[in-house]
Amino acid sequence: MNAERLWARLMALAEIGARPEGGVDRQALTEGEIAAWRLLLDWGATHGLEGATDPFGNLFLTLPGRDRAAPPLLIGSHVDTQPTGGMFDGAFGVLAALETVASLADRGVVPARDVTVVAWMNEEGSRFAPGMMGSEGFAGLRSAEEIRAVRDAAGVSVGEALDALHAAFPDLPRRPAGFPLFAYVEPHIEQGPLLEQEEVPIGVVTGIQGKVTWEIVLAGEEGHAGTLDMALRRDALIAFARMASAMQQAVGEADPVVKFTIGMIRCVPNAPSVVPGRVVFRVDLRHPENRALQAHAARIETLAREHAAPCAVTVTRLVDAPSNDFDPGLRDRIAAAAARLGHRSMPILSAAGHDARHMAPLCPAAMIFIPCRGGVSHSPQEWAEPAHVAAGAAVLAAVVGELVF
């Protein structure tokens, strides 16, 4: 492994979409992501890697193996960010995977089967919701038509943005979505504080907690703030306030393990002297136990309908992803590799969602976590120490070596 090259490439990728005040804004299917693809493809070409994409805008860089017909080992993560994201979320996983295959290629090593680096499309879901579109499409969980129809806040569809992405790389070969996989390993920063608190550099991820998200629309009626009697109002914002308070009390404060978030709200017309006629908001619910997750989810939907009056309400589930466990054999390999390299490791549940969730039903899948300072992520303050970046990449390389030689 070339730890210095890995770090330098992380810093170079962070320049694409760098914000003046710090952090990175490189959202899915933007010019920034196109520029990131160019950089990744250039780096891959220097090591003889074969670039390709698929109908869902996933990027693949492959080190050819001796048996080209065998299902490949897939490693990587994503390069899109939140609008005020950091330098390591997703990017560490892609570049650790790239460094793994680059180091093999530099030594003239030919693995038994292809080893393919992946950068999934729209993991974050910041521009187009929900996230993880690329891995969901690859896994057959959502159709191309459904994904392409989604629009961003400016009205641009995923289909239009995907077509622009592919047009920027007219000579890049296309692979069919959902090709068979031998195994999948995703390195990532923890996005939580546990590894740092325990002073452990490697997390062996046991699984990902379940997640349900909704878009809820309250339809009331606009009116003049100075003339419309209070008793006659169909104020969508007041209905939202009642609903949000009830959900927080009944779900957010009812279970010490649950994670309940209202992270986005749009009020229409959002004018100071107009009674709001429409509110659109998103709810994010997470829990490691599937039975509890679904019970809380049912309560959310009941509360939405109970507190909507006098407005109409539409409740749409966007994501319904149960908790999953990762492959025990791969988890054992990760822990053993860390020990051989002299790194402490610990089992850890992922509280955040990752594309690996969608690979787990397709093949043996696992994740490797490294600490991030203060547990901070999705923020310009996101940071991972160079020594931890190198340790995570070295563990990945050791596991890859066991799997393909």
Long-range contacts (C-beta under 8 A, 24 or more apart in sequence): 1-99, 1-100, 1-103, 1-390, 1-393, 1-394, 1-397, 2-99, 2-102, 2-103, 2-106, 3-386, 3-389, 3-390, 3-393, 3-394, 5-99, 5-102, 6-95, 6-96, 6-99, 6-389, 6-390, 6-393, 7-386, 7-389, 7-390, 9-43, 9-95, 9-98, 9-99, 10-87, 10-88, 10-91, 10-92, 10-95, 10-389, 11-87, 12-39, 13-39, 13-40, 13-79, 13-87, 13-91, 13-95, 14-87, 14-91, 17-81, 19-84, 19-380, 21-380, 22-380, 22-381, 23-84, 23-85, 23-86, 23-87, 23-379, 23-380, 23-381, 23-382, 24-81, 24-85, 24-86, 24-87, 24-380, 25-81, 25-82, 25-83, 25-84, 25-85, 26-79, 26-80, 26-81, 26-85, 27-80, 27-81, 27-82, 27-83, 27-124, 27-126, 27-127, 28-80, 28-121, 28-122, 28-123, 28-124, 28-126, 28-127, 28-128, 28-133, 28-161, 29-57, 29-80, 29-121, 29-122, 29-127, 29-128, 29-158, 29-161, 29-162, 29-164, 29-165, 30-127, 30-161, 33-79, 33-80, 33-165, 34-164, 34-165, 34-168, 36-79, 36-119, 37-119, 37-165, 37-168, 37-169, 40-79, 40-94, 40-98, 40-119, 41-169, 41-172, 43-98, 43-102, 44-98, 44-117, 46-102, 47-101, 47-102, 47-105, 47-106, 48-105, 49-101, 49-102, 49-105, 49-117, 50-173, 51-172, 51-173, 52-172, 52-173, 52-174, 52-175, 53-166, 53-169, 53-172, 53-173, 53-174, 53-175, 54-138, 54-174, 54-175, 54-176, 54-177, 55-137, 55-144, 55-162, 55-174, 55-176, 55-177, 56-121, 56-133, 56-134, 56-137, 56-138, 56-144, 56-147, 56-162, 56-177, 57-121, 57-122, 57-134, 57-162, 57-165, 57-166, 58-118, 58-119, 58-120, 58-121, 58-134, 58-135, 58-137, 58-138, 58-177, 59-118, 59-119, 59-121, 60-116, 60-117, 60-118, 60-175, 61-98, 61-101, 61-116, 61-117, 62-114, 62-115, 62-116, 62-117, 63-101, 63-104, 63-105, 63-111, 63-114, 63-115, 63-116, 64-110, 64-114, 65-110, 65-111, 65-112, 65-113, 65-114, 65-115, 65-404, 66-110, 66-111, 66-112, 66-113, 67-112, 67-113, 68-114, 70-112, 70-113, 70-114, 70-182, 71-113, 71-179, 71-180, 71-181, 71-182, 71-363, 72-113, 72-114, 72-115, 72-116, 72-179, 72-181, 72-182, 73-111, 73-113, 73-114, 73-115, 73-116, 73-181, 73-182, 73-183, 73-184, 73-185, 73-400, 73-403, 73-404, 74-116, 74-118, 74-181, 74-182, 74-183, 74-184, 74-185, 74-359, 74-363, 75-100, 75-101, 75-115, 75-116, 75-117, 75-118, 75-184, 75-185, 75-186, 75-187, 75-396, 75-400, 76-116, 76-117, 76-118, 76-119, 76-120, 76-186, 77-118, 77-119, 77-120, 77-123, 77-186, 77-187, 77-188, 77-354, 77-355, 78-119, 78-120, 78-121, 78-122, 78-123, 78-124, 78-134, 78-355, 79-119, 80-121, 80-122, 80-123, 80-124, 80-126, 80-127, 81-124, 81-126, 82-124, 82-126, 82-378, 83-126, 84-378, 84-379, 84-380, 85-124, 85-126, 85-378, 85-379, 85-380, 85-382, 86-376, 86-377, 86-378, 86-379, 86-380, 86-381, 86-382, 86-383, 87-382, 87-383, 88-189, 88-372, 88-377, 88-382, 88-383, 88-384, 88-389, 89-188, 89-189, 89-191, 89-377, 89-378, 89-382, 90-123, 90-124, 90-188, 92-187, 92-188, 92-189, 92-370, 92-384, 92-389, 92-392, 93-186, 93-187, 93-188, 94-118, 94-119, 96-187, 96-389, 96-392, 96-393, 96-396, 97-187, 97-396, 99-393, 99-397, 100-393, 100-396, 100-397, 100-400, 103-397, 111-404, 111-405, 112-404, 112-405, 113-182, 113-404, 115-400, 115-404, 120-355, 121-162, 122-158, 123-354, 123-355, 127-152, 128-152, 128-158, 128-161, 129-215, 129-282, 129-318, 130-213, 130-318, 130-319, 131-353, 132-353, 132-354, 132-355, 132-357, 132-358, 133-158, 134-355, 135-355, 135-357, 135-358, 135-359, 136-358, 137-177, 138-177, 138-178, 138-358, 139-178, 139-358, 139-359, 139-361, 139-362, 140-177, 140-178, 141-358, 144-177, 180-363, 181-359, 181-362, 181-363, 182-363, 182-403, 183-327, 183-330, 183-363, 183-364, 183-365, 183-366, 183-403, 184-356, 184-359, 184-360, 184-362, 184-363, 184-364, 184-365, 184-366, 185-330, 185-334, 185-365, 185-366, 185-367, 185-368, 185-396, 185-399, 185-400, 186-354, 186-355, 186-356, 186-359, 186-365, 186-366, 186-367, 186-368, 187-367, 187-368, 187-369, 187-370, 187-392, 187-393, 187-396, 188-354, 188-367, 188-368, 188-369, 188-370, 189-369, 189-370, 189-371, 189-372, 189-377, 189-382, 189-384, 190-348, 190-369, 190-370, 190-371, 190-372, 190-375, 191-351, 191-352, 191-372, 191-375, 191-377, 191-378, 192-351, 192-352, 192-372, 192-375, 193-374, 193-375, 194-346, 194-348, 194-375, 195-346, 195-348, 195-369, 195-370, 195-371, 196-371, 196-372, 196-373, 196-374, 196-375, 198-346, 199-344, 200-344, 200-345, 200-346, 200-371, 201-338, 201-343, 201-344, 201-345, 201-370, 201-371, 201-387, 201-388, 201-391, 201-392, 202-334, 202-338, 202-343, 202-344, 202-345, 202-346, 202-368, 202-369, 202-370, 202-391, 202-392, 202-395, 203-345, 203-346, 203-347, 203-348, 203-368, 203-369, 203-370, 203-371, 204-331, 204-334, 204-335, 204-338, 204-345, 204-346, 204-347, 204-348, 204-366, 204-368, 204-369, 205-326, 205-331, 205-347, 205-348, 205-349, 205-350, 205-356, 205-366, 205-367, 205-368, 205-369, 206-325, 206-326, 206-331, 206-347, 206-348, 206-349, 207-288, 207-323, 207-324, 207-325, 207-326, 207-349, 207-350, 208-323, 208-324, 208-349, 208-350, 208-352, 208-353, 208-354, 208-356, 208-357, 209-259, 209-286, 209-287, 209-288, 209-323, 209-349, 209-350, 209-351, 210-286, 210-287, 210-288, 210-289, 210-290, 210-293, 210-321, 210-322, 210-323, 211-284, 211-285, 211-286, 211-293, 211-319, 211-321, 211-353, 212-285, 212-286, 212-293, 212-294, 212-297, 212-300, 212-317, 212-319, 212-320, 212-321, 213-282, 213-283, 213-284, 213-285, 213-317, 213-318, 213-319, 214-282, 214-283, 214-300, 214-301, 214-304, 214-315, 214-316, 214-317, 214-318, 215-280, 215-281, 215-282, 215-316, 215-318, 216-243, 216-280, 216-281, 216-282, 216-283, 216-304, 216-313, 216-314, 216-315, 216-316, 217-278, 217-279, 217-280, 217-313, 217-314, 217-316, 218-243, 218-278, 218-279, 218-280, 218-308, 218-311, 218-312, 218-313, 219-277, 219-278, 219-311, 219-312, 219-313, 219-314, 220-275, 220-276, 220-277, 220-278, 220-279, 220-310, 220-311, 220-312, 221-275, 221-277, 222-269, 222-274, 222-275, 222-276, 222-277, 223-274, 223-275, 223-277, 224-273, 224-274, 224-275, 225-272, 225-273, 225-274, 225-275, 226-273, 228-275, 233-275, 233-310, 234-275, 234-277, 234-310, 234-311, 235-275, 235-276, 235-311, 236-267, 236-268, 236-276, 236-277, 236-278, 236-279, 236-311, 237-267, 237-276, 237-279, 239-279, 239-307, 239-308, 239-309, 239-310, 239-311, 239-313, 240-265, 240-267, 240-279, 240-281, 242-307, 243-303, 243-304, 243-307, 243-308, 244-281, 246-303, 246-306, 246-307, 247-283, 247-300, 247-303, 247-304, 250-299, 250-303, 251-285, 251-296, 251-299, 251-300, 251-303, 254-296, 255-287, 255-292, 255-296, 257-287, 257-288, 257-289, 257-292, 258-285, 258-286, 258-287, 258-292, 258-296, 259-284, 259-285, 259-286, 259-287, 259-351, 260-284, 260-285, 260-296, 261-285, 282-318, 286-351, 287-323, 288-323, 288-349, 289-323, 290-322, 290-323, 293-322, 293-323, 321-353, 321-357, 324-357, 324-360, 324-361, 325-360, 326-356, 326-360, 326-365, 326-366, 326-367, 327-360, 327-364, 327-365, 327-366, 329-364, 330-364, 330-365, 330-366, 330-399, 331-366, 333-366, 333-399, 333-402, 333-403, 334-366, 334-368, 334-395, 334-399, 337-395, 337-398, 337-399, 337-402, 338-391, 338-395, 340-398, 341-391, 341-394, 341-395, 341-398, 343-391, 343-394, 343-395, 352-377, 368-392, 368-395, 368-396, 368-399
